[in-house]
């Protein structure tokens, strides 16, 4: 009996200690497209692991401070190669190894331009919305910093384009299309080309290292049983850009 009791004690103390409440933060308002898909998917994945999931919004850099220091438990969505594009500044964030969604960036302009490679932008002033670290990494490789204007948000970037302050905006393809539909002042702007697919993943603080594997496995199960697709389809059917 003693050895049975010893095994039980070992198992109890060796089991991963999972918090019953998990809070992720994100750099986009929760009513935007990406969070509208990712939040319900993560809510279901954590629920299947017996954990209540909550999402909050903070500006992009502040969000990273909260998640990377463990004040909050993780990041809702960052690019797959976030470690590279952030120059390894946030080593305590662990990627949950199941892709959440893919977002396409596109080039928009009110000029007649041809885009085949990023080199084709070198003669133009380009704007993008603050917080898009992949563009923060890519654009300076092809453009001098004085030709890159960082906007407060995508609407602001398109307004700068409409006002002639920049020649090109790089934005999410779906979001850009929507902004062109709802703002008459952007009627002269067109989408030049979809240019880069961005694979989005969630990240969790290293204090939940074992949980990262469990959630990744659950997300893969959700993709197999159809619940992941049902959530994405429901959002795509009903989502309205603000």
Secondary structure, DSSP 8 states (H G I E B T S, - for coil): -HHHHHHHHHHHHHS----SEEEEEESS-TTSHHHHHHHHHHHHHHHTTT-EEEEEE--HHHHHHHHHTTSSSEEEEEETTHHHHTTT--TTEEE-SS--EEEEEEEEESS----SSGGGGTTS-EEEETT-HHHHHHGGGTS-GGGEEEESSHHHHHHHHHTTS-SEEEEEHHHHHHHHHH-GGGTT-EEEEEEEEEEEEEEEEGGGHHHHHHHHHHHHHHHHHTHHHHHHHHHHHH----
